Amino acid sequence: MGMGMGRRQRRQSFADMVRAVERELADEAASSEPAAPAGPGLRRDGTMTDAQGRVYALARPSVSAGRAHAAAASGALVVWDPCGCGGGCGFRWLDREETAALVRSGPPRIRRGRRRLSNVSEWHAADGSVLLVAEDDVVWGDLLA
């Protein structure tokens, strides 16, 4: 056979091309998708992560004002979800001084009404750390109002 007279290559079918693109996209998505958020917040698996990377699991979906106050007084981290959307708009992580101010102000007022459902949930980490998430219309001192 002379030059240019070689075998003709088989053309790739459209279905094969689509499968190849789908595999590439799936590989890219798997390699670029982090297991946890870049910073503190709610993870896809339903756990919460703080700024130090500590992972918290939901222990009590709803706690009383007295229990929330006692947990904060014992050193729990306090996070506020002001609109109650589950963190979609972001959480406000209170620092130790702000939490101390909450404790000094007394127990929170967890208001439940027809249009709004305030709540405080309790989360625990493997090391025994506690996190409180105050949602929506919780009023606590001057910081959560």
DRENTORKOL-3810 file (N, C-alpha, C; in nm, 4 decimals):
REM DRENTORKOL-3810
@n.u->0.0839; n.v->-0.1184; n.w->0.0000; ca.u->0.0000; ca.v->0.0000; ca.w->0.0000; c.u->0.0874; c.v->0.1233; c.w->0.0000
@n.u->0.0438; n.v->0.2172; n.w->-0.0731; ca.u->0.1186; ca.v->0.3413; ca.w->-0.0809; c.u->0.0752; c.v->0.4391; c.w->0.0267
@n.u->0.1353; n.v->0.5552; n.w->0.0221; ca.u->0.1001; ca.v->0.6582; ca.w->0.1198; c.u->-0.0433; c.v->0.7038; c.w->0.0993
@n.u->-0.1088; n.v->0.7271; n.w->0.2080; ca.u->-0.2459; ca.v->0.7736; ca.w->0.2007; c.u->-0.3445; c.v->0.6618; c.w->0.1733
@n.u->-0.2974; n.v->0.5419; n.w->0.1629; ca.u->-0.3848; ca.v->0.4306; ca.w->0.1315; c.u->-0.4066; c.v->0.3415; c.w->0.2531
@n.u->-0.3798; n.v->0.3917; n.w->0.3736; ca.u->-0.3946; ca.v->0.3130; ca.w->0.4956; c.u->-0.5404; c.v->0.2839; c.w->0.5269
@n.u->-0.5568; n.v->0.2092; n.w->0.6293; ca.u->-0.6922; ca.v->0.1769; ca.w->0.6731; c.u->-0.7656; c.v->0.3010; c.w->0.7193
@n.u->-0.8879; n.v->0.3024; n.w->0.6939; ca.u->-0.9715; ca.v->0.4143; ca.w->0.7373; c.u->-1.0120; c.v->0.3911; c.w->0.8826
@n.u->-0.9934; n.v->0.4936; n.w->0.9663; ca.u->-1.0296; ca.v->0.4803; ca.w->1.1081; c.u->-1.1802; c.v->0.4795; c.w->1.1230
@n.u->-1.2250; n.v->0.3966; n.w->1.2157; ca.u->-1.3668; ca.v->0.3899; ca.w->1.2462; c.u->-1.4073; c.v->0.5167; c.w->1.3193
@n.u->-1.5145; n.v->0.5768; n.w->1.2800; ca.u->-1.5628; ca.v->0.6989; ca.w->1.3441; c.u->-1.6317; c.v->0.6623; c.w->1.4747
@n.u->-1.6134; n.v->0.7478; n.w->1.5729; ca.u->-1.6766; ca.v->0.7286; ca.w->1.7029; c.u->-1.8253; c.v->0.7643; c.w->1.6897
@n.u->-1.9110; n.v->0.6812; n.w->1.7479; ca.u->-2.0543; ca.v->0.7088; ca.w->1.7401; c.u->-2.0886; c.v->0.8260; c.w->1.8323
@n.u->-2.2012; n.v->0.8870; n.w->1.8026; ca.u->-2.2469; ca.v->0.9986; ca.w->1.8859; c.u->-2.2685; c.v->0.9530; c.w->2.0300
@n.u->-2.3250; n.v->0.8353; n.w->2.0497; ca.u->-2.3482; ca.v->0.7818; ca.w->2.1848; c.u->-2.2164; c.v->0.7655; c.w->2.2596
@n.u->-2.1110; n.v->0.7196; n.w->2.1896; ca.u->-1.9800; ca.v->0.7049; ca.w->2.2532; c.u->-1.9235; c.v->0.8410; c.w->2.2944
@n.u->-1.9434; n.v->0.9417; n.w->2.2102; ca.u->-1.8964; ca.v->1.0764; ca.w->2.2433; c.u->-1.9684; c.v->1.1306; c.w->2.3662
@n.u->-2.0999; n.v->1.1101; n.w->2.3727; ca.u->-2.1778; ca.v->1.1571; ca.w->2.4873; c.u->-2.1306; c.v->1.0880; c.w->2.6150
@n.u->-2.1105; n.v->0.9576; n.w->2.6106; ca.u->-2.0620; ca.v->0.8844; ca.w->2.7284; c.u->-1.9257; c.v->0.9357; c.w->2.7731
@n.u->-1.8388; n.v->0.9650; n.w->2.6803; ca.u->-1.7049; ca.v->1.0160; ca.w->2.7138; c.u->-1.7146; c.v->1.1514; c.w->2.7838
@n.u->-1.8004; n.v->1.2390; n.w->2.7330; ca.u->-1.8194; ca.v->1.3708; ca.w->2.7959; c.u->-1.8805; c.v->1.3543; c.w->2.9344
@n.u->-1.9792; n.v->1.2678; n.w->2.9495; ca.u->-2.0414; ca.v->1.2454; ca.w->3.0801; c.u->-1.9395; c.v->1.1941; c.w->3.1810
@n.u->-1.8510; n.v->1.1017; n.w->3.1377; ca.u->-1.7458; ca.v->1.0500; ca.w->3.2278; c.u->-1.6515; c.v->1.1610; c.w->3.2713
@n.u->-1.6117; n.v->1.2463; n.w->3.1770; ca.u->-1.5226; ca.v->1.3581; ca.w->3.2104; c.u->-1.5876; c.v->1.4521; c.w->3.3111
@n.u->-1.7143; n.v->1.4862; n.w->3.2891; ca.u->-1.7851; ca.v->1.5761; ca.w->3.3804; c.u->-1.8000; c.v->1.5141; c.w->3.5187
@n.u->-1.8308; n.v->1.3856; n.w->3.5246; ca.u->-1.8448; ca.v->1.3177; ca.w->3.6540; c.u->-1.7114; c.v->1.3152; c.w->3.7275
@n.u->-1.6017; n.v->1.2894; n.w->3.6551; ca.u->-1.4690; ca.v->1.2882; ca.w->3.7172; c.u->-1.4323; c.v->1.4260; c.w->3.7710
@n.u->-1.4612; n.v->1.5313; n.w->3.6937; ca.u->-1.4332; ca.v->1.6682; ca.w->3.7382; c.u->-1.5138; c.v->1.7029; c.w->3.8620
@n.u->-1.6418; n.v->1.6690; n.w->3.8635; ca.u->-1.7279; ca.v->1.7002; ca.w->3.9776; c.u->-1.6814; c.v->1.6260; c.w->4.1014
@n.u->-1.6443; n.v->1.5010; n.w->4.0886; ca.u->-1.5999; ca.v->1.4221; ca.w->4.2044; c.u->-1.4702; c.v->1.4762; c.w->4.2612
@n.u->-1.3800; n.v->1.5237; n.w->4.1767; ca.u->-1.2508; ca.v->1.5706; ca.w->4.2267; c.u->-1.2566; c.v->1.7131; c.w->4.2799
@n.u->-1.3560; n.v->1.7925; n.w->4.2368; ca.u->-1.3612; ca.v->1.9316; ca.w->4.2802; c.u->-1.4596; c.v->1.9556; c.w->4.3930
@n.u->-1.5374; n.v->1.8563; n.w->4.4318; ca.u->-1.6397; ca.v->1.8727; ca.w->4.5334; c.u->-1.5815; c.v->1.8457; c.w->4.6715
@n.u->-1.5717; n.v->1.9474; n.w->4.7583; ca.u->-1.5165; ca.v->1.9244; ca.w->4.8913; c.u->-1.6131; c.v->1.8444; c.w->4.9790
@n.u->-1.5585; n.v->1.7667; n.w->5.0706; ca.u->-1.6411; ca.v->1.6871; ca.w->5.1614; c.u->-1.7057; c.v->1.7761; c.w->5.2669
@n.u->-1.6452; n.v->1.8886; n.w->5.2975; ca.u->-1.6965; ca.v->1.9795; ca.w->5.3996; c.u->-1.6894; c.v->2.1219; c.w->5.3457
@n.u->-1.7665; n.v->2.2127; n.w->5.4044; ca.u->-1.7573; ca.v->2.3504; ca.w->5.3592; c.u->-1.6180; c.v->2.4054; c.w->5.3856
@n.u->-1.5796; n.v->2.5084; n.w->5.3110; ca.u->-1.4477; ca.v->2.5672; ca.w->5.3271; c.u->-1.4299; c.v->2.6253; c.w->5.4674
@n.u->-1.5341; n.v->2.6724; n.w->5.5273; ca.u->-1.5286; ca.v->2.7289; ca.w->5.6611; c.u->-1.6345; c.v->2.6657; c.w->5.7482
@n.u->-1.6639; n.v->2.7293; n.w->5.8600; ca.u->-1.7664; ca.v->2.6732; ca.w->5.9484; c.u->-1.9036; c.v->2.6765; c.w->5.8829
@n.u->-1.9852; n.v->2.5778; n.w->5.9189; ca.u->-2.1210; ca.v->2.5760; ca.w->5.8660; c.u->-2.1808; c.v->2.4379; c.w->5.8598
@n.u->-2.2954; n.v->2.4300; n.w->5.7979; ca.u->-2.3698; ca.v->2.3060; ca.w->5.7832; c.u->-2.3144; c.v->2.2278; c.w->5.6651
@n.u->-2.2855; n.v->2.1000; n.w->5.6868; ca.u->-2.2319; ca.v->2.0140; ca.w->5.5810; c.u->-2.3450; c.v->1.9367; c.w->5.5149
@n.u->-2.3167; n.v->1.8838; n.w->5.3971; ca.u->-2.4178; ca.v->1.8077; ca.w->5.3224; c.u->-2.4683; c.v->1.6867; c.w->5.3990
@n.u->-2.3848; n.v->1.6296; n.w->5.4867; ca.u->-2.4271; ca.v->1.5097; ca.w->5.5609; c.u->-2.5100; c.v->1.5434; c.w->5.6844
@n.u->-2.5429; n.v->1.6734; n.w->5.7038; ca.u->-2.6289; ca.v->1.7142; ca.w->5.8151; c.u->-2.5541; c.v->1.7466; c.w->5.9425
@n.u->-2.4227; n.v->1.7426; n.w->5.9405; ca.u->-2.3437; ca.v->1.7810; ca.w->6.0575; c.u->-2.3016; c.v->1.9269; c.w->6.0426
@n.u->-2.2513; n.v->1.9833; n.w->6.1521; ca.u->-2.2014; ca.v->2.1212; ca.w->6.1516; c.u->-2.0518; c.v->2.1169; c.w->6.1783
@n.u->-1.9796; n.v->2.2113; n.w->6.1211; ca.u->-1.8360; ca.v->2.2236; ca.w->6.1434; c.u->-1.8080; c.v->2.3631; c.w->6.1966
@n.u->-1.7251; n.v->2.3730; n.w->6.3026; ca.u->-1.6893; ca.v->2.5053; ca.w->6.3544; c.u->-1.5605; c.v->2.5542; c.w->6.2879
@n.u->-1.5139; n.v->2.6715; n.w->6.3289; ca.u->-1.3964; ca.v->2.7331; ca.w->6.2672; c.u->-1.2693; c.v->2.6501; c.w->6.2875
@n.u->-1.2653; n.v->2.5669; n.w->6.3907; ca.u->-1.1489; ca.v->2.4815; ca.w->6.4156; c.u->-1.1594; c.v->2.3469; c.w->6.3425
@n.u->-1.2683; n.v->2.3259; n.w->6.2687; ca.u->-1.2876; ca.v->2.2014; ca.w->6.1961; c.u->-1.3539; c.v->2.0917; c.w->6.2777
@n.u->-1.3943; n.v->2.1239; n.w->6.4004; ca.u->-1.4631; ca.v->2.0261; ca.w->6.4861; c.u->-1.6004; c.v->1.9980; c.w->6.4261
@n.u->-1.6383; n.v->1.8711; n.w->6.4211; ca.u->-1.7646; ca.v->1.8300; ca.w->6.3601; c.u->-1.8661; c.v->1.7997; c.w->6.4697
@n.u->-1.9848; n.v->1.8554; n.w->6.4548; ca.u->-2.0934; ca.v->1.8384; ca.w->6.5512; c.u->-2.2093; c.v->1.7644; c.w->6.4859
@n.u->-2.2695; n.v->1.6732; n.w->6.5609; ca.u->-2.3900; ca.v->1.6034; ca.w->6.5160; c.u->-2.5071; c.v->1.6529; c.w->6.6003
@n.u->-2.6239; n.v->1.6568; n.w->6.5396; ca.u->-2.7434; ca.v->1.7011; ca.w->6.6107; c.u->-2.7744; c.v->1.6034; c.w->6.7236
@n.u->-2.7814; n.v->1.6566; n.w->6.8464; ca.u->-2.8121; ca.v->1.5742; ca.w->6.9637; c.u->-2.9572; c.v->1.5921; c.w->7.0057
@n.u->-3.0034; n.v->1.7177; n.w->7.0059; ca.u->-3.1416; ca.v->1.7484; ca.w->7.0444; c.u->-3.1959; c.v->1.8531; c.w->6.9477
@n.u->-3.2977; n.v->1.8173; n.w->6.8703; ca.u->-3.3513; ca.v->1.9115; ca.w->6.7712; c.u->-3.4122; c.v->2.0369; c.w->6.8318
@n.u->-3.4537; n.v->2.0290; n.w->6.9574; ca.u->-3.5142; ca.v->2.1443; ca.w->7.0228; c.u->-3.4878; c.v->2.1352; c.w->7.1725
@n.u->-3.4378; n.v->2.2441; n.w->7.2307; ca.u->-3.4131; ca.v->2.2468; ca.w->7.3756; c.u->-3.4872; c.v->2.3646; c.w->7.4371
@n.u->-3.5081; n.v->2.3551; n.w->7.5672; ca.u->-3.5761; ca.v->2.4623; ca.w->7.6397; c.u->-3.4823; c.v->2.5817; c.w->7.6569
@n.u->-3.5413; n.v->2.6942; n.w->7.6914; ca.u->-3.4622; ca.v->2.8150; ca.w->7.7182; c.u->-3.3657; c.v->2.7912; c.w->7.8339
@n.u->-3.4113; n.v->2.7197; n.w->7.9369; ca.u->-3.3251; ca.v->2.6908; ca.w->8.0520; c.u->-3.2058; c.v->2.6044; c.w->8.0142
@n.u->-3.2300; n.v->2.5016; n.w->7.9336; ca.u->-3.1206; ca.v->2.4145; ca.w->7.8909; c.u->-3.0215; c.v->2.4916; c.w->7.8024
@n.u->-3.0723; n.v->2.5760; n.w->7.7121; ca.u->-2.9848; ca.v->2.6571; ca.w->7.6267; c.u->-2.8977; c.v->2.7490; c.w->7.7117
@n.u->-2.9580; n.v->2.8125; n.w->7.8112; ca.u->-2.8835; ca.v->2.9026; ca.w->7.8994; c.u->-2.7756; c.v->2.8269; c.w->7.9755
@n.u->-2.8110; n.v->2.7092; n.w->8.0305; ca.u->-2.7142; ca.v->2.6289; ca.w->8.1062; c.u->-2.6001; c.v->2.5822; c.w->8.0161
@n.u->-2.6307; n.v->2.5420; n.w->7.8941; ca.u->-2.5260; ca.v->2.4974; ca.w->7.8019; c.u->-2.4322; c.v->2.6119; c.w->7.7661
@n.u->-2.4872; n.v->2.7296; n.w->7.7400; ca.u->-2.4037; ca.v->2.8464; ca.w->7.7097; c.u->-2.3175; c.v->2.8826; c.w->7.8295
@n.u->-2.3746; n.v->2.8748; n.w->7.9491; ca.u->-2.2980; ca.v->2.9046; ca.w->8.0711; c.u->-2.1858; c.v->2.8041; c.w->8.0927
@n.u->-2.2030; n.v->2.6818; n.w->8.0403; ca.u->-2.1014; ca.v->2.5771; ca.w->8.0543; c.u->-1.9993; c.v->2.5790; c.w->7.9408
@n.u->-2.0085; n.v->2.6769; n.w->7.8506; ca.u->-1.9070; ca.v->2.6919; ca.w->7.7468; c.u->-1.9481; c.v->2.6526; c.w->7.6063
@n.u->-2.0759; n.v->2.6249; n.w->7.5839; ca.u->-2.1196; ca.v->2.5894; ca.w->7.4480; c.u->-2.0967; c.v->2.7059; c.w->7.3527
@n.u->-2.0633; n.v->2.6733; n.w->7.2290; ca.u->-2.0586; ca.v->2.7744; ca.w->7.1238; c.u->-2.2021; c.v->2.8083; c.w->7.0871
@n.u->-2.2266; n.v->2.9329; n.w->7.0501; ca.u->-2.3605; ca.v->2.9742; ca.w->7.0093; c.u->-2.3536; c.v->3.0263; c.w->6.8666
@n.u->-2.4444; n.v->2.9764; n.w->6.7849; ca.u->-2.4551; ca.v->3.0157; ca.w->6.6455; c.u->-2.5974; c.v->3.0641; c.w->6.6227
@n.u->-2.6108; n.v->3.1720; n.w->6.5477; ca.u->-2.7434; ca.v->3.2269; ca.w->6.5214; c.u->-2.7749; c.v->3.2152; c.w->6.3726
@n.u->-2.8915; n.v->3.1610; n.w->6.3447; ca.u->-2.9473; ca.v->3.1531; ca.w->6.2095; c.u->-3.0651; c.v->3.2511; c.w->6.2101
@n.u->-3.0402; n.v->3.3794; n.w->6.1802; ca.u->-3.1417; ca.v->3.4827; ca.w->6.2025; c.u->-3.2711; c.v->3.4661; c.w->6.1251
@n.u->-3.2681; n.v->3.4035; n.w->6.0088; ca.u->-3.3934; ca.v->3.3902; ca.w->5.9339; c.u->-3.4508; c.v->3.2492; c.w->5.9412
@n.u->-3.3791; n.v->3.1566; n.w->6.0027; ca.u->-3.4298; ca.v->3.0208; ca.w->6.0175; c.u->-3.4261; c.v->2.9385; c.w->5.8901
@n.u->-3.3395; n.v->2.9749; n.w->5.7966; ca.u->-3.3354; ca.v->2.9053; ca.w->5.6675; c.u->-3.2412; c.v->2.7857; c.w->5.6680
@n.u->-3.1798; n.v->2.7550; n.w->5.7813; ca.u->-3.0864; ca.v->2.6430; ca.w->5.7861; c.u->-2.9468; c.v->2.6792; c.w->5.7417
@n.u->-2.9157; n.v->2.8065; n.w->5.7430; ca.u->-2.7813; ca.v->2.8510; ca.w->5.7082; c.u->-2.7622; c.v->2.8922; c.w->5.5642
@n.u->-2.8671; n.v->2.8861; n.w->5.4846; ca.u->-2.8553; ca.v->2.9266; ca.w->5.3446; c.u->-2.8055; c.v->3.0696; c.w->5.3297
@n.u->-2.8483; n.v->3.1553; n.w->5.4198; ca.u->-2.8050; ca.v->3.2957; ca.w->5.4177; c.u->-2.6795; c.v->3.3168; c.w->5.5019
@n.u->-2.6350; n.v->3.2114; n.w->5.5669; ca.u->-2.5170; ca.v->3.2217; ca.w->5.6532; c.u->-2.5542; c.v->3.2188; c.w->5.7994
@n.u->-2.4620; n.v->3.1732; n.w->5.8792; ca.u->-2.4780; ca.v->3.1703; ca.w->6.0237; c.u->-2.3954; c.v->3.2830; c.w->6.0837
@n.u->-2.4347; n.v->3.3295; n.w->6.1995; ca.u->-2.3536; ca.v->3.4253; ca.w->6.2763; c.u->-2.2969; c.v->3.3494; c.w->6.3947
@n.u->-2.1648; n.v->3.3328; n.w->6.3951; ca.u->-2.0958; ca.v->3.2591; ca.w->6.5017; c.u->-2.0558; c.v->3.3584; c.w->6.6089
@n.u->-2.1106; n.v->3.3428; n.w->6.7278; ca.u->-2.0789; ca.v->3.4337; ca.w->6.8369; c.u->-1.9459; c.v->3.3944; c.w->6.9001
@n.u->-1.8685; n.v->3.4949; n.w->6.9393; ca.u->-1.7417; ca.v->3.4650; ca.w->7.0061; c.u->-1.7659; c.v->3.4465; c.w->7.1562
@n.u->-1.6611; n.v->3.4152; n.w->7.2296; ca.u->-1.6741; ca.v->3.3860; ca.w->7.3740; c.u->-1.7282; c.v->3.5054; c.w->7.4530
@n.u->-1.6849; n.v->3.6263; n.w->7.4176; ca.u->-1.7340; ca.v->3.7449; ca.w->7.4890; c.u->-1.8833; c.v->3.7664; c.w->7.4633
@n.u->-1.9249; n.v->3.7463; n.w->7.3401; ca.u->-2.0669; ca.v->3.7623; ca.w->7.3073; c.u->-2.1514; c.v->3.6561; c.w->7.3777
@n.u->-2.0994; n.v->3.5332; n.w->7.3831; ca.u->-2.1711; ca.v->3.4266; ca.w->7.4531; c.u->-2.1807; c.v->3.4577; c.w->7.6018
@n.u->-2.0750; n.v->3.5110; n.w->7.6602; ca.u->-2.0776; ca.v->3.5495; ca.w->7.8016; c.u->-2.1840; c.v->3.6575; c.w->7.8254
@n.u->-2.1986; n.v->3.7513; n.w->7.7305; ca.u->-2.3018; ca.v->3.8551; ca.w->7.7427; c.u->-2.4417; c.v->3.7923; c.w->7.7375
@n.u->-2.4590; n.v->3.6902; n.w->7.6519; ca.u->-2.5876; ca.v->3.6211; ca.w->7.6467; c.u->-2.6185; c.v->3.5564; c.w->7.7808
@n.u->-2.5193; n.v->3.4898; n.w->7.8374; ca.u->-2.5379; ca.v->3.4208; ca.w->7.9660; c.u->-2.5768; c.v->3.5216; c.w->8.0740
@n.u->-2.5089; n.v->3.6365; n.w->8.0776; ca.u->-2.5397; ca.v->3.7398; ca.w->8.1776; c.u->-2.6812; c.v->3.7941; c.w->8.1620
@n.u->-2.7348; n.v->3.7912; n.w->8.0393; ca.u->-2.8682; ca.v->3.8464; ca.w->8.0152; c.u->-2.9802; c.v->3.7516; c.w->8.0564
@n.u->-2.9464; n.v->3.6267; n.w->8.0918; ca.u->-3.0486; ca.v->3.5303; ca.w->8.1321; c.u->-3.0854; c.v->3.4378; c.w->8.0176
@n.u->-3.1868; n.v->3.3532; n.w->8.0373; ca.u->-3.2271; ca.v->3.2578; ca.w->7.9338; c.u->-3.2849; c.v->3.3274; c.w->7.8098
@n.u->-3.2739; n.v->3.2646; n.w->7.6959; ca.u->-3.3329; ca.v->3.3229; ca.w->7.5748; c.u->-3.4854; c.v->3.3152; c.w->7.5784
@n.u->-3.5468; n.v->3.3957; n.w->7.4957; ca.u->-3.6911; ca.v->3.3869; ca.w->7.4770; c.u->-3.7130; c.v->3.3205; c.w->7.3409
@n.u->-3.7656; n.v->3.2010; n.w->7.3443; ca.u->-3.7879; ca.v->3.1241; ca.w->7.2225; c.u->-3.9337; c.v->3.1425; c.w->7.1842
@n.u->-3.9573; n.v->3.2333; n.w->7.0906; ca.u->-4.0940; ca.v->3.2690; ca.w->7.0524; c.u->-4.1429; c.v->3.1785; c.w->6.9401
@n.u->-4.2585; n.v->3.1215; n.w->6.9644; ca.u->-4.3200; ca.v->3.0375; ca.w->6.8610; c.u->-4.4557; c.v->3.0973; c.w->6.8268
@n.u->-4.4732; n.v->3.1272; n.w->6.7005; ca.u->-4.5992; ca.v->3.1862; ca.w->6.6560; c.u->-4.6509; c.v->3.1189; c.w->6.5312
@n.u->-4.7570; n.v->3.1746; n.w->6.4768; ca.u->-4.8168; ca.v->3.1166; ca.w->6.3558; c.u->-4.7257; c.v->3.1309; c.w->6.2346
@n.u->-4.6598; n.v->3.2445; n.w->6.2243; ca.u->-4.5790; ca.v->3.2713; ca.w->6.1056; c.u->-4.4317; c.v->3.2359; c.w->6.1220
@n.u->-4.3858; n.v->3.2261; n.w->6.2433; ca.u->-4.2438; ca.v->3.2008; ca.w->6.2664; c.u->-4.2290; c.v->3.0921; c.w->6.3698
@n.u->-4.1271; n.v->3.0107; n.w->6.3510; ca.u->-4.1014; ca.v->2.9033; ca.w->6.4453; c.u->-3.9579; c.v->2.9163; c.w->6.4950
@n.u->-3.9422; n.v->2.9796; n.w->6.6087; ca.u->-3.8102; ca.v->2.9938; ca.w->6.6686; c.u->-3.7704; c.v->2.8618; c.w->6.7317
@n.u->-3.6415; n.v->2.8394; n.w->6.7396; ca.u->-3.5937; ca.v->2.7139; ca.w->6.7945; c.u->-3.4489; c.v->2.7285; c.w->6.8374
@n.u->-3.4094; n.v->2.6494; n.w->6.9363; ca.u->-3.2682; ca.v->2.6331; ca.w->6.9720; c.u->-3.2411; c.v->2.4835; c.w->6.9708
@n.u->-3.1432; n.v->2.4429; n.w->6.8898; ca.u->-3.1053; ca.v->2.3017; ca.w->6.8832; c.u->-2.9672; c.v->2.2836; c.w->6.9454
@n.u->-2.9409; n.v->2.1628; n.w->6.9908; ca.u->-2.8142; ca.v->2.1315; ca.w->7.0583; c.u->-2.7386; c.v->2.0273; c.w->6.9769
@n.u->-2.6122; n.v->2.0545; n.w->6.9525; ca.u->-2.5253; ca.v->1.9692; ca.w->6.8722; c.u->-2.4045; c.v->1.9290; c.w->6.9561
@n.u->-2.3561; n.v->1.8063; n.w->6.9393; ca.u->-2.2413; ca.v->1.7572; ca.w->7.0161; c.u->-2.1295; c.v->1.7120; c.w->6.9235
@n.u->-2.0052; n.v->1.7396; n.w->6.9650; ca.u->-1.8863; ca.v->1.6909; ca.w->6.8938; c.u->-1.8334; c.v->1.5684; c.w->6.9678
@n.u->-1.7500; n.v->1.4914; n.w->6.9021; ca.u->-1.6935; ca.v->1.3694; ca.w->6.9610; c.u->-1.6111; c.v->1.3998; c.w->7.0864
@n.u->-1.5522; n.v->1.5198; n.w->7.0943; ca.u->-1.4703; ca.v->1.5549; ca.w->7.2103; c.u->-1.5517; c.v->1.6105; c.w->7.3270
@n.u->-1.6851; n.v->1.6105; n.w->7.3143; ca.u->-1.7717; ca.v->1.6592; ca.w->7.4214; c.u->-1.8118; c.v->1.8053; c.w->7.4081
@n.u->-1.7586; n.v->1.8758; n.w->7.3090; ca.u->-1.7958; ca.v->2.0157; ca.w->7.2873; c.u->-1.9427; c.v->2.0241; c.w->7.2472
@n.u->-2.0051; n.v->2.1347; n.w->7.2874; ca.u->-2.1480; ca.v->2.1555; ca.w->7.2597; c.u->-2.1641; c.v->2.2820; c.w->7.1760
@n.u->-2.2569; n.v->2.2760; n.w->7.0830; ca.u->-2.2899; ca.v->2.3876; ca.w->6.9960; c.u->-2.4408; c.v->2.4092; c.w->7.0040
@n.u->-2.4819; n.v->2.5331; n.w->7.0206; ca.u->-2.6241; ca.v->2.5682; ca.w->7.0185; c.u->-2.6516; c.v->2.6475; c.w->6.8922
@n.u->-2.7584; n.v->2.6110; n.w->6.8216; ca.u->-2.7999; ca.v->2.6873; ca.w->6.7040; c.u->-2.9348; c.v->2.7505; c.w->6.7365
@n.u->-2.9332; n.v->2.8841; n.w->6.7475; ca.u->-3.0560; ca.v->2.9610; ca.w->6.7724; c.u->-3.1112; c.v->3.0023; c.w->6.6368
@n.u->-3.2371; n.v->2.9673; n.w->6.6118; ca.u->-3.2960; ca.v->2.9910; ca.w->6.4807; c.u->-3.4098; c.v->3.0907; c.w->6.4864
@n.u->-3.4169; n.v->3.1696; n.w->6.3824; ca.u->-3.5286; ca.v->3.2570; ca.w->6.3523; c.u->-3.5491; c.v->3.3629; c.w->6.4594
@n.u->-3.6610; n.v->3.3609; n.w->6.5240; ca.u->-3.7042; ca.v->3.4708; ca.w->6.6096; c.u->-3.6670; c.v->3.4518; c.w->6.7570
@n.u->-3.5542; n.v->3.3877; n.w->6.7838; ca.u->-3.5076; ca.v->3.3732; ca.w->6.9221; c.u->-3.4557; c.v->3.5090; c.w->6.9683
@n.u->-3.4962; n.v->3.5487; n.w->7.0863; ca.u->-3.4469; ca.v->3.6749; ca.w->7.1452; c.u->-3.3629; c.v->3.6385; c.w->7.2648
@n.u->-3.2363; n.v->3.6857; n.w->7.2622; ca.u->-3.1443; ca.v->3.6520; ca.w->7.3726; c.u->-3.0515; c.v->3.7688; c.w->7.3919
@n.u->-3.0718; n.v->3.8397; n.w->7.4992; ca.u->-2.9913; ca.v->3.9586; ca.w->7.5281; c.u->-3.0085; c.v->4.0625; c.w->7.4189
@n.u->-2.9020; n.v->4.1413; n.w->7.3996; ca.u->-2.9046; ca.v->4.2455; ca.w->7.2957; c.u->-2.8514; c.v->4.1938; c.w->7.1617
@n.u->-2.7882; n.v->4.0769; n.w->7.1628; ca.u->-2.7240; ca.v->4.0279; ca.w->7.0407; c.u->-2.8188; c.v->3.9523; c.w->6.9485
@n.u->-2.9077; n.v->3.8754; n.w->7.0048; ca.u->-3.0039; ca.v->3.8000; ca.w->6.9255; c.u->-3.1407; c.v->3.8620; c.w->6.9471
@n.u->-3.1808; n.v->3.9442; n.w->6.8560; ca.u->-3.3083; ca.v->4.0134; ca.w->6.8707; c.u->-3.3714; c.v->4.0400; c.w->6.7356
END
